[in-house]
């Protein structure tokens, strides 16, 4: 079996880990941004009875 085929599972795991890490980073930054906007009064909390907010 060639080295390329042996490395496919490893490459797949690395790609998956990078995607997950990127998603987590984006979510943390979004939450941090929301927190800062609420602190300065620009982002009001969403209404719970309005499905579009």
Buried (B, 14 or more C-beta within 10 A) or exposed (E): EEEEEEEEEEEEEEEEEEEEEEEEEEEEEEEEEEEEEEEEEEEEEEEEEEEEE
